Amino acid sequence: MATIEQFWDRPDAVVVLGSAVVALFLVVSRPVWRVSRNVVTIAHEGGHALFALLSGRRLSGITLHSDTSGVTVSRGRTTGFGMVLTGFAGYVAPSLLGLGGAVLVAAEQIRPLLWVSTALLVAMLVMIRNVFGVISVVVTGGIVFAVSWFATQPVQDAFGYLVCWFLLLGGVRPVWELQRKRVRGRAPSSDADQLARLTGVPGTVWVLVFGAVALACLYFGGLLLVDM
């Protein structure tokens, strides 16, 4: 574990904190968030899709909307552990991806991180069922691929940090937005409420669990990125 003084002695200290500041701006600025949130939605729906497949369900398709909402449709039992796991995965997926990315960045494996990200987006593209969703995934994947293939190593490093910080920070805000909508009665079919119907555990408890996972990933991922 590095001290603060040792952190500032790192040649990439400015890149690490600079990318964190940019990521924070992308998350807290309301006009910018309306656009950048699409990336979080891609991760969210990708989480649903991945865990649907892992739990033995059949994936029918993914739809991404311009209002940053999305829907993942899978077939299988309407109850049981697989359905619970699939429903739970969405809100925690961006944070878990950010934590996984931080592990790779800390191990100085930024290019593999970009390649894996591109591969996941290509795999997801096959299941997209609307035009806006295709555009969103293609643009996101194209940016990641371009950086991994054409950018210099310093640019790849900065981009890798930015992606991780954005997923870690961006995984927190949707949980807060979810609960705010629930309080106003605007999200009766949210993931938390669907989980409540499946398990009998109140939706608010599921929101708290989503938030706990997101904050834990932000904490541990942040430690990995700053190496402290």
N, C-alpha and C positions, 0 to 999 in steps of 0.2 A: 504493500500500500504506500503510495507516494504522499508526501506532505505537500502543502500549498506551495512552498518554495520550490520543491522539486518539480511540481507541475509547471510552474512558470519558467523553469529552466528547459522544458521540453521545446524542441524547435517547432512543433506543431501546435503549441498551446493556443495561439491566436486562431488557428483553423478550428480547433475543437470548440472553443467558446464562441467564435464567430458563427459557426454553423448552428450552434445551439440558439443563439440570438435570432438568426434568420428563421429557424424552425419555429421558435416561439411566436415570432411575428406572423408566420403563416397560419398559426393556430388561433391567436387572440384577435387578430384584425378581422372584423366581421365581413367586410367586402372581399378580402382575400380568402377567408375561410370558405365562403360560398363556392369558390372554385377549387381550392386545395382539398376540401373535404371529400371530393370525388375519389381521391387516392385512398382515403380511409375507408370509403364505402367499398372500393374494390377489395381491400384487405378484409373487410367485414364479411362481404358475401363470399369471398374466397374461403374464409374460415368455415362458414356454413357448408359450402360445397365439399371441402376436404374432409370434414368430420362426418358428413353424410356418407361419403364413400367409405371412410374407415369403419363406420359402424354398420356397413352392409346394405345401406340404402342405395337406390338407383337414382342418379342425378338426372333430372329432366331438363333443366336449363336455369340460366341466371339472367335477370333483367336489371339494368342500371338506369336510373332516371335522372333527368337534368336537375331535379330539386335535391339531388344527392341521396335520395332514398334508393333502395334496391330490394329485390325479391329473389330468393333462391328456392326452387321447387324440386323436391325429391320425392320418390315413391318408396313405400314400405309401410311398416306398422306405424299407426298413428299414436301409439303410446310406447312406453318402454325406455330403456337406457339409451338406445341409439337415437331416439327422437330428442331426449333430454340433452344428450351430448351435442347433437346438431344445433339445437336451439341456443345452447350456452356458448357455442364457439364464436358467434359473430362479434359480440362486443369485446371479447378478449383477444381476438385474432390480431388486430393492429399492434397491440402492446406486446404480445408474444413474438410477433415477427420483429418488432423493434429490438426486443431483448436478444433474440437469436442473431440479429444483425450486429448488435453490439459485441456479442461473443466473437464473431468473425472479425470485426474491426479491431478488437483488442488483440486478436491473434495475427494481425496484419494480413488478413485474407480478404482485402476489399474487392479485388477483381473477382474472386469466386462468389462473393456476395452479390455482385452485380449480375454475374452469369446466372446464378440461381434465381434471382429476382426476375430476370428476363424469361427464363424457362417456365417459371410459375405463371407469369402473365400470358405466355403463349398457350400453355395448357388451359388456362381459364378462358381464353378467347374462343376456344372450340365450343364452349357451353353458353356463350352469350347469345341472347335471343332478340335483341333489338339494336337499332342503328346507333343510338346514342351510346349504348354500352360498348359496342364494337369500337366506336371512335375513342371513347375514354380509355379503353384497354390498349388500343393500338398506339395512341399518343403517349401514354405512360410507358408502355414497353419500348416504344421507339426512342424515347429520351434515355431510358436506362441502357438500352443497347448501344446507342450512339456514344454515351459516356464510356462504356466498357470497352468499346472497339476503337474509338478515335481520339479520346481525350488523353492528355498526358497524365503521368502518375500523380502529380500534385492535385490536379483537377479531380481525378478519380477518388483520391483520399478525401478531399473536401466534400465531394458529392456523397460518398459513403457515410461520412459523419452526419451530413444533413439528412439523409434518408432515415438513419437510425433515430436521430433526435426528433424528426418529424413524426415518425410512427409512435415513439414513446410518449411524446407530448400530445399528439393527435389522438391517441387512444383514450385519453382522459376526458377531453371535452364532450364527446358524444354521450358518455355516461351521464354527465351532468345535464345535458340537453334532454336526454331520455326522461330523467326523473321530473324535469320541469314540465315536459309535455304530459307526463302521467298525472301530475298534480292538477293540471288544467283540464284533464279528461280528454286530451287530444291523441292519446296513443293506447286505445283499448286492446289492440292486437299486437302490442310490442313484444319483443322477445321475452322480456321479463314477465309479462302477463301470460304469455303462452306457456312459459315454464311453470308459472304458478298453477295454471290449470292442469298441467301434466303431473306435478309433484305435490300440490297442496301447500307448498311453501309460498308465503306471500311475495308478490312481485317486488315490493320494496326491498325485501331481503336479497333477492337476486340482483337488484340494482346495486346494493351495497357490496355484494360479492364481485360484480363487474368492476366497481370502483376500486376495491381492495387489490384485485389482480392488476389493474392498470397502474395504480400508484406503486405497487411493489415492483412491477417491471420498470417503471420510470426510475425508481430509486436504484435498483441493482444495475439496470442498463446504464444509467448515468454514471455510476461508480466505475463501470468497465470503460466507458468512453473517456472519462477524465483520468482513469487509472489511479484512483485514490482510495 
